[in-house]
Amino acid sequence: MPSYNVHEAKSNLSRLLKQAAMGEEVIIMRNGEPVAKLVRCRPARRKKVELGWAEGIIRETPGWDKAMTQDEVAVFLGIK
């Protein structure tokens, strides 16, 4: 695990961020003592919506919240 002093880290931040993004941990030192660890950040997880009694029965699909077209409304209402 590579380590850099604060001055080196500031001067090479872009390179260190690339290293962290590829999964390498980087230690930042001050006066020879480790003070920070630069690591890859995991993407935030989407909070699961609780559906109560419908859990496992109803499934969210991409685009479920978009507005319906006039033809889709007609089919939904049984007009077409």
MIMITOR-613171 format. One record per residue: residue in one letter; z, x, y of N, C-alpha, C in turn. Coordinates in steps of 0.05 Angstrom, whole numbers, padded with zeros to 5 digits, always signed. Layout:
N
AZXYZXYZXY...
This chain:
80
M+00000+00017-00023+00000+00000+00000+00000+00018+00025P-00021+00017+00041-00023+00035+00064-00003+00027+00086S+00006+00047+00101+00024+00041+00124+00014+00054+00149Y+00018+00042+00172+00008+00052+00197+00031+00049+00218N+00032+00068+00237+00051+00064+00259+00040+00044+00278V+00056+00034+00296+00048+00013+00314+00023+00020+00330H+00022+00044+00341-00001+00052+00356-00027+00051+00340E-00026+00062+00315-00049+00061+00297-00057+00032+00291A-00037+00015+00286-00042-00013+00280-00056-00027+00303K-00046-00022+00327-00059-00035+00351-00087-00025+00355S-00092+00001+00350-00119+00012+00354-00138+00003+00332N-00129-00004+00309-00146-00011+00286-00141-00039+00276L-00133-00057+00293-00125-00084+00284-00147-00098+00269S-00172-00097+00279-00194-00111+00266-00198-00101+00238R-00197-00075+00234-00200-00063+00207-00177-00071+00189L-00152-00071+00200-00129-00079+00184-00130-00109+00176L-00140-00125+00194-00144-00154+00188-00164-00157+00165K-00186-00142+00166-00205-00144+00144-00193-00136+00117Q-00176-00114+00118-00163-00106+00094-00144-00128+00083A-00129-00140+00101-00111-00161+00093-00127-00185+00082A-00149-00192+00095-00165-00214+00085-00176-00210+00057M-00180-00184+00050-00190-00178+00023-00167-00176+00003G-00142-00181+00012-00120-00182-00006-00102-00158-00006E-00108-00138+00010-00092-00114+00011-00069-00118+00031E-00045-00110+00023-00022-00111+00040-00020-00086+00057V-00014-00089+00083-00013-00067+00101+00015-00067+00114I+00028-00044+00114+00055-00042+00126+00053-00030+00154I+00067-00041+00173+00067-00030+00200+00095-00018+00205M+00096+00007+00213+00120+00022+00216+00127+00027+00245R+00153+00029+00251+00162+00038+00278+00183+00059+00273N+00179+00083+00284+00197+00105+00280+00203+00111+00251G+00182+00109+00234+00184+00115+00206+00196+00093+00189E+00204+00071+00201+00216+00048+00187+00197+00025+00185P+00193+00012+00162+00176-00011+00160+00187-00035+00176V+00170-00047+00193+00179-00070+00209+00163-00095+00204A+00139-00092+00193+00122-00116+00188+00103-00110+00165K+00096-00132+00151+00076-00130+00130+00053-00149+00137L+00029-00139+00137+00005-00155+00143-00006-00163+00116V-00007-00190+00111-00017-00200+00085-00037-00222+00090R-00053-00228+00069-00072-00249+00070-00058-00276+00073C-00068-00293+00091-00056-00319+00096-00071-00339+00078R-00056-00355+00064-00068-00376+00047-00075-00400+00065P-00097-00413+00060-00103-00437+00075-00082-00458+00071A-00076-00474+00092-00056-00495+00091-00065-00515+00070R-00046-00524+00054-00052-00544+00034-00052-00572+00047R-00070-00588+00039-00071-00616+00049-00048-00632+00036K-00034-00646+00053-00011-00662+00043-00022-00685+00026K-00011-00689+00003-00020-00710-00015-00009-00737-00004V-00026-00756-00002-00018-00783+00007-00006-00798-00016E+00017-00809-00012+00030-00825-00032+00018-00853-00031L+00008-00863-00054-00004-00889-00055+00014-00910-00068G+00038-00903-00074+00057-00922-00085+00047-00933-00112W+00046-00960-00114+00038-00972-00139+00010-00966-00148A-00007-00958-00129-00036-00953-00135-00040-00924-00143E-00019-00907-00145-00022-00879-00152-00036-00877-00179G-00057-00862-00180-00072-00858-00205-00093-00879-00209I-00093-00901-00194-00113-00922-00197-00134-00919-00176I-00126-00914-00151-00145-00911-00129-00149-00882-00124R-00174-00874-00119-00181-00846-00114-00196-00844-00088E-00188-00826-00071-00201-00821-00046-00226-00805-00051T-00248-00813-00040-00273-00798-00043-00282-00789-00015P-00297-00767-00013-00306-00758+00013-00323-00780+00028G-00317-00784+00053-00332-00803+00069-00321-00832+00068W-00298-00835+00055-00287-00862+00052-00280-00875+00078D-00275-00859+00099-00267-00869+00124-00289-00873+00145K-00314-00868+00137-00337-00872+00156-00343-00901+00158A-00355-00908+00181-00362-00936+00186-00385-00945+00167M-00384-00970+00158-00405-00980+00140-00429-00989+00157T-00453-00986+00146-00477-00995+00159-00478-01026+00156Q-00496-01039+00170-00499-01068+00168-00507-01076+00140D-00525-01060+00127-00533-01066+00100-00509-01064+00080E-00492-01044+00084-00469-01040+00067-00449-01063+00071V-00446-01073+00096-00428-01095+00101-00439-01120+00087A-00465-01125+00089-00477-01148+00076-00473-01147+00045V-00477-01124+00033-00472-01122+00004-00443-01126-00002F-00425-01115+00014-00396-01118+00010-00388-01147+00011L-00400-01162+00030-00393-01191+00033-00408-01209+00014G-00427-01198-00001-00442-01214-00020-00464-01229-00008I-00473-01221+00016-00495-01235+00030-00522-01226+00019K-00524-01201+00011-00549-01191+00001-00548-01189-00029
